[in-house]
Amino acid sequence: MKRILTTVGGFQTGDDIADAVIVYALALARAHQTDTVDIPYRTERGAVERLELRIGWLVDIGVVQDRATREDIDGTETFEPETVQQLREDALAVGGHGYVPQDGARSWPKWEYEL
């Protein structure tokens, strides 16, 4: 399992989910864009909850390998293949176009700026 580190705290999630989030965050940062992702994470008591996390341009985020040391966490990996696939597709779309493509099914937070 890995832990996503932000300025508001750390969130334990599966390796594939954390890797997909960081790849998408990097693609967004390179395009000077941001987005909000909805991912599962494990609480300190081991329950799986959801997290809406802003990622991308000027957002501090990191990922580290997490070793479950607390006795109340069973160390079970968090899987969500649909989320991983969507994050990877979004990262490819941003990387290929240089911006977040508009999709009627999703709303994209954006920053307006001029050079």
Secondary structure, 3 states (H helix, E strand, C coil): CEEEEECCEEEEECHHHHHHHHHHHHHHHHCCCEEEEEEEEECCCCCEEEEEEEEECCCCEEEEECCCCCCCCCCCCCCCHHHHHHHHHHHHHHHHHCCCCCCCCCCCCCCCCCC
